[in-house]
Amino acid sequence: MHWRKSSYSGEDAEHNCVELGRAPGAILLRESDDPGVVIATTPAALRGLVARIKTGGFDHMAG
């Protein structure tokens, strides 16, 4: 599996991030500091999540 992360993430341990991988019909997500836990979703569901984040749909949850 080839995992990708944002080019804004650093290479050292202080820059943990979400990584994405592709599987047939699915997008896989994992946290770089806990790579054993993998969540699978569809490309459409991930696009919807990213769109909602970009438009502030979760801003009310910020501390």
N, CA, C and O atoms as a CHARMM CRD file, in Angstrom:
* protein
*
  252
    1    1 MET  N      0.85100  -1.18000   0.00000 PROA 1      0.00000
    2    1 MET  CA     0.00000   0.00000   0.00000 PROA 1      0.00000
    3    1 MET  C      0.88900   1.23300   0.00000 PROA 1      0.00000
    4    1 MET  O      1.81700   1.33600   0.80200 PROA 1      0.00000
    5    2 HSD  N      0.60900   2.15800  -0.88900 PROA 2      0.00000
    6    2 HSD  CA     1.32000   3.43600  -0.93700 PROA 2      0.00000
    7    2 HSD  C      0.46700   4.47300  -0.21400 PROA 2      0.00000
    8    2 HSD  O     -0.65300   4.76300  -0.63700 PROA 2      0.00000
    9    3 TRP  N      0.98900   5.02800   0.86500 PROA 3      0.00000
   10    3 TRP  CA     0.28400   6.04500   1.64100 PROA 3      0.00000
   11    3 TRP  C      0.80800   7.41700   1.25700 PROA 3      0.00000
   12    3 TRP  O      2.00500   7.59700   1.03400 PROA 3      0.00000
   13    4 ARG  N     -0.10900   8.39500   1.18200 PROA 4      0.00000
   14    4 ARG  CA     0.25200   9.77200   0.83600 PROA 4      0.00000
   15    4 ARG  C     -0.14600  10.69300   1.96600 PROA 4      0.00000
   16    4 ARG  O     -1.13300  10.46000   2.66400 PROA 4      0.00000
   17    5 LYS  N      0.64000  11.74400   2.13300 PROA 5      0.00000
   18    5 LYS  CA     0.29400  12.77800   3.10600 PROA 5      0.00000
   19    5 LYS  C      0.54500  14.13500   2.48000 PROA 5      0.00000
   20    5 LYS  O      1.18200  14.24100   1.43200 PROA 5      0.00000
   21    6 SER  N      0.04800  15.15200   3.11700 PROA 6      0.00000
   22    6 SER  CA     0.17900  16.50200   2.60300 PROA 6      0.00000
   23    6 SER  C      1.64300  16.91700   2.51400 PROA 6      0.00000
   24    6 SER  O      2.46000  16.54500   3.35600 PROA 6      0.00000
   25    7 SER  N      1.95700  17.68300   1.49600 PROA 7      0.00000
   26    7 SER  CA     3.31300  18.22000   1.37000 PROA 7      0.00000
   27    7 SER  C      3.59900  19.24500   2.46300 PROA 7      0.00000
   28    7 SER  O      4.75500  19.61800   2.66500 PROA 7      0.00000
   29    8 TYR  N      2.57300  19.70500   3.16800 PROA 8      0.00000
   30    8 TYR  CA     2.74900  20.63400   4.27700 PROA 8      0.00000
   31    8 TYR  C      3.20800  19.92400   5.54500 PROA 8      0.00000
   32    8 TYR  O      3.63100  20.58600   6.49300 PROA 8      0.00000
   33    9 SER  N      3.13600  18.61500   5.58700 PROA 9      0.00000
   34    9 SER  CA     3.56700  17.84700   6.75100 PROA 9      0.00000
   35    9 SER  C      5.07800  17.67000   6.71800 PROA 9      0.00000
   36    9 SER  O      5.67000  17.47300   5.65700 PROA 9      0.00000
   37   10 GLY  N      5.68600  17.74100   7.88000 PROA 10     0.00000
   38   10 GLY  CA     7.12600  17.51700   7.96900 PROA 10     0.00000
   39   10 GLY  C      7.44400  16.03700   8.03400 PROA 10     0.00000
   40   10 GLY  O      6.54100  15.20200   8.09100 PROA 10     0.00000
   41   11 GLU  N      8.70500  15.71700   8.02500 PROA 11     0.00000
   42   11 GLU  CA     9.14700  14.32400   8.05900 PROA 11     0.00000
   43   11 GLU  C      9.44400  13.83200   9.47000 PROA 11     0.00000
   44   11 GLU  O      9.56700  12.62400   9.67600 PROA 11     0.00000
   45   12 ASP  N      9.56300  14.71900  10.43900 PROA 12     0.00000
   46   12 ASP  CA     9.93600  14.28300  11.78400 PROA 12     0.00000
   47   12 ASP  C      8.71600  13.88700  12.60400 PROA 12     0.00000
   48   12 ASP  O      7.58000  14.08200  12.17200 PROA 12     0.00000
   49   13 ALA  N      8.95400  13.33500  13.78200 PROA 13     0.00000
   50   13 ALA  CA     7.87800  12.80800  14.63100 PROA 13     0.00000
   51   13 ALA  C      6.94600  13.89600  15.14400 PROA 13     0.00000
   52   13 ALA  O      5.82900  13.59300  15.56400 PROA 13     0.00000
   53   14 GLU  N      7.37200  15.14200  15.12100 PROA 14     0.00000
   54   14 GLU  CA     6.53300  16.23800  15.60500 PROA 14     0.00000
   55   14 GLU  C      5.42700  16.60100  14.62100 PROA 14     0.00000
   56   14 GLU  O      4.52400  17.36200  14.96900 PROA 14     0.00000
   57   15 HSD  N      5.47700  16.08100  13.41900 PROA 15     0.00000
   58   15 HSD  CA     4.51000  16.44900  12.38400 PROA 15     0.00000
   59   15 HSD  C      3.65000  15.25300  11.98500 PROA 15     0.00000
   60   15 HSD  O      3.68100  14.81200  10.83600 PROA 15     0.00000
   61   16 ASN  N      2.88400  14.73500  12.93900 PROA 16     0.00000
   62   16 ASN  CA     1.96700  13.63500  12.63700 PROA 16     0.00000
   63   16 ASN  C      0.82600  14.16800  11.78900 PROA 16     0.00000
   64   16 ASN  O      0.44900  15.33400  11.90000 PROA 16     0.00000
   65   17 CYS  N      0.28200  13.31400  10.94700 PROA 17     0.00000
   66   17 CYS  CA    -0.75900  13.77800  10.04100 PROA 17     0.00000
   67   17 CYS  C     -1.63400  12.61500   9.60400 PROA 17     0.00000
   68   17 CYS  O     -1.35400  11.45300   9.89700 PROA 17     0.00000
   69   18 VAL  N     -2.69100  12.95600   8.90400 PROA 18     0.00000
   70   18 VAL  CA    -3.55700  11.94600   8.30000 PROA 18     0.00000
   71   18 VAL  C     -2.93800  11.55000   6.96800 PROA 18     0.00000
   72   18 VAL  O     -2.51600  12.40400   6.18800 PROA 18     0.00000
   73   19 GLU  N     -2.88900  10.24100   6.71500 PROA 19     0.00000
   74   19 GLU  CA    -2.36500   9.71800   5.45700 PROA 19     0.00000
   75   19 GLU  C     -3.50500   9.05300   4.69300 PROA 19     0.00000
   76   19 GLU  O     -4.42100   8.49100   5.29500 PROA 19     0.00000
   77   20 LEU  N     -3.44300   9.11900   3.37000 PROA 20     0.00000
   78   20 LEU  CA    -4.46600   8.53000   2.51100 PROA 20     0.00000
   79   20 LEU  C     -3.86100   7.44100   1.63900 PROA 20     0.00000
   80   20 LEU  O     -2.72600   7.55200   1.17700 PROA 20     0.00000
   81   21 GLY  N     -4.63800   6.39100   1.42500 PROA 21     0.00000
   82   21 GLY  CA    -4.24500   5.31200   0.53100 PROA 21     0.00000
   83   21 GLY  C     -5.43600   4.91500  -0.32800 PROA 21     0.00000
   84   21 GLY  O     -6.58100   5.20600   0.01900 PROA 21     0.00000
   85   22 ARG  N     -5.17000   4.25300  -1.44300 PROA 22     0.00000
   86   22 ARG  CA    -6.24100   3.81100  -2.35400 PROA 22     0.00000
   87   22 ARG  C     -6.36800   2.30900  -2.31800 PROA 22     0.00000
   88   22 ARG  O     -5.37800   1.57800  -2.29100 PROA 22     0.00000
   89   23 ALA  N     -7.60600   1.86600  -2.31700 PROA 23     0.00000
   90   23 ALA  CA    -7.94100   0.45500  -2.46400 PROA 23     0.00000
   91   23 ALA  C     -9.05400   0.39700  -3.50800 PROA 23     0.00000
   92   23 ALA  O     -9.68000   1.42300  -3.77400 PROA 23     0.00000
   93   24 PRO  N     -9.31900  -0.74400  -4.09900 PROA 24     0.00000
   94   24 PRO  CA   -10.39200  -0.82700  -5.09400 PROA 24     0.00000
   95   24 PRO  C    -11.72900  -0.32400  -4.52700 PROA 24     0.00000
   96   24 PRO  O    -12.28500  -0.92300  -3.60700 PROA 24     0.00000
   97   25 GLY  N    -12.23100   0.77300  -5.08100 PROA 25     0.00000
   98   25 GLY  CA   -13.51000   1.33100  -4.67500 PROA 25     0.00000
   99   25 GLY  C    -13.51900   2.03400  -3.34000 PROA 25     0.00000
  100   25 GLY  O    -14.59000   2.37300  -2.83500 PROA 25     0.00000
  101   26 ALA  N    -12.34800   2.26600  -2.74500 PROA 26     0.00000
  102   26 ALA  CA   -12.30900   2.87300  -1.41200 PROA 26     0.00000
  103   26 ALA  C    -11.09500   3.78400  -1.26200 PROA 26     0.00000
  104   26 ALA  O    -10.09500   3.65200  -1.96800 PROA 26     0.00000
  105   27 ILE  N    -11.22200   4.70100  -0.32700 PROA 27     0.00000
  106   27 ILE  CA   -10.10700   5.52200   0.12500 PROA 27     0.00000
  107   27 ILE  C     -9.85100   5.11900   1.57100 PROA 27     0.00000
  108   27 ILE  O    -10.78400   5.02000   2.36900 PROA 27     0.00000
  109   28 LEU  N     -8.59200   4.88700   1.90400 PROA 28     0.00000
  110   28 LEU  CA    -8.21400   4.49200   3.25300 PROA 28     0.00000
  111   28 LEU  C     -7.54700   5.67100   3.94300 PROA 28     0.00000
  112   28 LEU  O     -6.77200   6.40300   3.32800 PROA 28     0.00000
  113   29 LEU  N     -7.85100   5.85200   5.22300 PROA 29     0.00000
  114   29 LEU  CA    -7.26700   6.92700   6.01300 PROA 29     0.00000
  115   29 LEU  C     -6.64400   6.33500   7.26000 PROA 29     0.00000
  116   29 LEU  O     -7.16300   5.37700   7.83200 PROA 29     0.00000
  117   30 ARG  N     -5.52200   6.91300   7.68000 PROA 30     0.00000
  118   30 ARG  CA    -4.89500   6.50900   8.93200 PROA 30     0.00000
  119   30 ARG  C     -4.13000   7.69300   9.50600 PROA 30     0.00000
  120   30 ARG  O     -3.77500   8.62600   8.78500 PROA 30     0.00000
  121   31 GLU  N     -3.88500   7.64700  10.78600 PROA 31     0.00000
  122   31 GLU  CA    -3.08900   8.65900  11.47700 PROA 31     0.00000
  123   31 GLU  C     -1.64200   8.18400  11.45700 PROA 31     0.00000
  124   31 GLU  O     -1.36600   7.03400  11.79800 PROA 31     0.00000
  125   32 SER  N     -0.72800   9.04100  11.06700 PROA 32     0.00000
  126   32 SER  CA     0.66100   8.60800  10.91300 PROA 32     0.00000
  127   32 SER  C      1.28400   8.13100  12.21900 PROA 32     0.00000
  128   32 SER  O      2.18600   7.29300  12.19400 PROA 32     0.00000
  129   33 ASP  N      0.82600   8.64400  13.35900 PROA 33     0.00000
  130   33 ASP  CA     1.40300   8.19100  14.62600 PROA 33     0.00000
  131   33 ASP  C      0.74100   6.92400  15.15700 PROA 33     0.00000
  132   33 ASP  O      1.17600   6.40000  16.18200 PROA 33     0.00000
  133   34 ASP  N     -0.29900   6.41300  14.49400 PROA 34     0.00000
  134   34 ASP  CA    -0.95000   5.14600  14.86100 PROA 34     0.00000
  135   34 ASP  C     -1.37100   4.43400  13.57600 PROA 34     0.00000
  136   34 ASP  O     -2.56800   4.28000  13.33300 PROA 34     0.00000
  137   35 PRO  N     -0.42400   3.99900  12.75100 PROA 35     0.00000
  138   35 PRO  CA    -0.73900   3.48100  11.42200 PROA 35     0.00000
  139   35 PRO  C     -1.48300   2.15200  11.39800 PROA 35     0.00000
  140   35 PRO  O     -1.91900   1.71500  10.33200 PROA 35     0.00000
  141   36 GLY  N     -1.63700   1.50700  12.53700 PROA 36     0.00000
  142   36 GLY  CA    -2.36200   0.24000  12.56700 PROA 36     0.00000
  143   36 GLY  C     -3.86500   0.40100  12.49800 PROA 36     0.00000
  144   36 GLY  O     -4.57700  -0.55900  12.20200 PROA 36     0.00000
  145   37 VAL  N     -4.36200   1.60100  12.76700 PROA 37     0.00000
  146   37 VAL  CA    -5.80000   1.87300  12.71400 PROA 37     0.00000
  147   37 VAL  C     -6.10600   2.50700  11.36200 PROA 37     0.00000
  148   37 VAL  O     -5.61900   3.59500  11.05600 PROA 37     0.00000
  149   38 VAL  N     -6.91100   1.82700  10.55700 PROA 38     0.00000
  150   38 VAL  CA    -7.23000   2.29000   9.20700 PROA 38     0.00000
  151   38 VAL  C     -8.74200   2.38900   9.06500 PROA 38     0.00000
  152   38 VAL  O     -9.47000   1.47400   9.45000 PROA 38     0.00000
  153   39 ILE  N     -9.20800   3.49400   8.51500 PROA 39     0.00000
  154   39 ILE  CA   -10.62800   3.72100   8.25400 PROA 39     0.00000
  155   39 ILE  C    -10.82300   3.72500   6.74100 PROA 39     0.00000
  156   39 ILE  O    -10.06000   4.36500   6.01800 PROA 39     0.00000
  157   40 ALA  N    -11.83100   3.02100   6.26500 PROA 40     0.00000
  158   40 ALA  CA   -12.13900   2.98400   4.83300 PROA 40     0.00000
  159   40 ALA  C    -13.40800   3.77800   4.56600 PROA 40     0.00000
  160   40 ALA  O    -14.36000   3.72600   5.34500 PROA 40     0.00000
  161   41 THR  N    -13.41500   4.50700   3.46900 PROA 41     0.00000
  162   41 THR  CA   -14.58800   5.26400   3.05200 PROA 41     0.00000
  163   41 THR  C    -14.62800   5.27300   1.52300 PROA 41     0.00000
  164   41 THR  O    -13.69400   4.81800   0.86300 PROA 41     0.00000
  165   42 THR  N    -15.70000   5.78700   0.98300 PROA 42     0.00000
  166   42 THR  CA   -15.80300   5.90000  -0.47000 PROA 42     0.00000
  167   42 THR  C    -15.23400   7.24300  -0.92200 PROA 42     0.00000
  168   42 THR  O    -15.18800   8.18800  -0.13500 PROA 42     0.00000
  169   43 PRO  N    -14.80500   7.33800  -2.16600 PROA 43     0.00000
  170   43 PRO  CA   -14.33400   8.63000  -2.66500 PROA 43     0.00000
  171   43 PRO  C    -15.40500   9.72600  -2.54000 PROA 43     0.00000
  172   43 PRO  O    -15.08300  10.86500  -2.20200 PROA 43     0.00000
  173   44 ALA  N    -16.65800   9.39100  -2.80900 PROA 44     0.00000
  174   44 ALA  CA   -17.73300  10.39100  -2.72000 PROA 44     0.00000
  175   44 ALA  C    -17.91700  10.88800  -1.28900 PROA 44     0.00000
  176   44 ALA  O    -18.10400  12.08500  -1.07100 PROA 44     0.00000
  177   45 ALA  N    -17.86600   9.99200  -0.32500 PROA 45     0.00000
  178   45 ALA  CA   -18.02500  10.39400   1.07500 PROA 45     0.00000
  179   45 ALA  C    -16.86200  11.27400   1.51900 PROA 45     0.00000
  180   45 ALA  O    -17.06700  12.24200   2.25100 PROA 45     0.00000
  181   46 LEU  N    -15.65800  10.95700   1.09300 PROA 46     0.00000
  182   46 LEU  CA   -14.50200  11.77700   1.45600 PROA 46     0.00000
  183   46 LEU  C    -14.60100  13.15700   0.81700 PROA 46     0.00000
  184   46 LEU  O    -14.29300  14.15800   1.46300 PROA 46     0.00000
  185   47 ARG  N    -15.02600  13.22400  -0.44300 PROA 47     0.00000
  186   47 ARG  CA   -15.23100  14.53100  -1.09300 PROA 47     0.00000
  187   47 ARG  C    -16.24300  15.36000  -0.31700 PROA 47     0.00000
  188   47 ARG  O    -16.04500  16.56000  -0.12700 PROA 47     0.00000
  189   48 GLY  N    -17.33000  14.73200   0.13600 PROA 48     0.00000
  190   48 GLY  CA   -18.33800  15.44200   0.91500 PROA 48     0.00000
  191   48 GLY  C    -17.78300  15.96500   2.22800 PROA 48     0.00000
  192   48 GLY  O    -18.08300  17.09200   2.62300 PROA 48     0.00000
  193   49 LEU  N    -16.97900  15.16200   2.90500 PROA 49     0.00000
  194   49 LEU  CA   -16.37100  15.58800   4.16400 PROA 49     0.00000
  195   49 LEU  C    -15.44100  16.77500   3.94500 PROA 49     0.00000
  196   49 LEU  O    -15.50100  17.76100   4.67900 PROA 49     0.00000
  197   50 VAL  N    -14.58600  16.67700   2.93700 PROA 50     0.00000
  198   50 VAL  CA   -13.64900  17.76500   2.66100 PROA 50     0.00000
  199   50 VAL  C    -14.40300  19.04200   2.29500 PROA 50     0.00000
  200   50 VAL  O    -14.02600  20.12500   2.74500 PROA 50     0.00000
  201   51 ALA  N    -15.44800  18.93800   1.49600 PROA 51     0.00000
  202   51 ALA  CA   -16.24500  20.11600   1.12800 PROA 51     0.00000
  203   51 ALA  C    -16.87000  20.75300   2.35800 PROA 51     0.00000
  204   51 ALA  O    -16.89700  21.97800   2.47600 PROA 51     0.00000
  205   52 ARG  N    -17.37000  19.93600   3.27100 PROA 52     0.00000
  206   52 ARG  CA   -17.99500  20.47900   4.48400 PROA 52     0.00000
  207   52 ARG  C    -16.95800  21.15000   5.37600 PROA 52     0.00000
  208   52 ARG  O    -17.23400  22.19500   5.96500 PROA 52     0.00000
  209   53 ILE  N    -15.78400  20.56800   5.48200 PROA 53     0.00000
  210   53 ILE  CA   -14.71500  21.18400   6.26800 PROA 53     0.00000
  211   53 ILE  C    -14.34000  22.53400   5.66400 PROA 53     0.00000
  212   53 ILE  O    -14.19900  23.51800   6.39000 PROA 53     0.00000
  213   54 LYS  N    -14.17800  22.58900   4.34500 PROA 54     0.00000
  214   54 LYS  CA   -13.77400  23.82800   3.67600 PROA 54     0.00000
  215   54 LYS  C    -14.79600  24.94300   3.83400 PROA 54     0.00000
  216   54 LYS  O    -14.43000  26.11800   3.85000 PROA 54     0.00000
  217   55 THR  N    -16.07100  24.59300   3.95000 PROA 55     0.00000
  218   55 THR  CA   -17.11100  25.61600   4.07700 PROA 55     0.00000
  219   55 THR  C    -17.45500  25.92900   5.52800 PROA 55     0.00000
  220   55 THR  O    -18.41500  26.65100   5.79900 PROA 55     0.00000
  221   56 GLY  N    -16.66700  25.38400   6.47100 PROA 56     0.00000
  222   56 GLY  CA   -16.88300  25.70200   7.88100 PROA 56     0.00000
  223   56 GLY  C    -17.95700  24.88200   8.55300 PROA 56     0.00000
  224   56 GLY  O    -18.43300  25.25800   9.62500 PROA 56     0.00000
  225   57 GLY  N    -18.35000  23.78500   7.96300 PROA 57     0.00000
  226   57 GLY  CA   -19.42800  22.97200   8.50800 PROA 57     0.00000
  227   57 GLY  C    -19.16700  22.37300   9.87500 PROA 57     0.00000
  228   57 GLY  O    -20.10100  21.93200  10.54400 PROA 57     0.00000
  229   58 PHE  N    -17.90900  22.34900  10.30300 PROA 58     0.00000
  230   58 PHE  CA   -17.57500  21.80000  11.61900 PROA 58     0.00000
  231   58 PHE  C    -16.98300  22.85700  12.54600 PROA 58     0.00000
  232   58 PHE  O    -16.52200  22.52400  13.63800 PROA 58     0.00000
  233   59 ASP  N    -16.98800  24.10400  12.13800 PROA 59     0.00000
  234   59 ASP  CA   -16.38400  25.16300  12.94600 PROA 59     0.00000
  235   59 ASP  C    -17.00100  25.26900  14.33700 PROA 59     0.00000
  236   59 ASP  O    -16.31900  25.64800  15.28900 PROA 59     0.00000
  237   60 HSD  N    -18.26600  24.94300  14.46000 PROA 60     0.00000
  238   60 HSD  CA   -18.92900  25.03900  15.76300 PROA 60     0.00000
  239   60 HSD  C    -18.36500  24.03400  16.76300 PROA 60     0.00000
  240   60 HSD  O    -18.61200  24.15900  17.96200 PROA 60     0.00000
  241   61 MET  N    -17.62000  23.05100  16.29800 PROA 61     0.00000
  242   61 MET  CA   -17.05300  22.03200  17.17700 PROA 61     0.00000
  243   61 MET  C    -15.66900  22.42000  17.70100 PROA 61     0.00000
  244   61 MET  O    -15.12900  21.75400  18.58400 PROA 61     0.00000
  245   62 ALA  N    -15.10300  23.48400  17.16400 PROA 62     0.00000
  246   62 ALA  CA   -13.76500  23.91400  17.59300 PROA 62     0.00000
  247   62 ALA  C    -13.83100  24.47800  19.00600 PROA 62     0.00000
  248   62 ALA  O    -14.81800  25.09300  19.40900 PROA 62     0.00000
  249   63 GLY  N    -12.76900  24.25000  19.72900 PROA 63     0.00000
  250   63 GLY  CA   -12.69700  24.69700  21.11900 PROA 63     0.00000
  251   63 GLY  C    -12.49100  26.12900  21.20700 PROA 63     0.00000
  252   63 GLY  O    -12.40600  26.67500  22.30700 PROA 63     0.00000
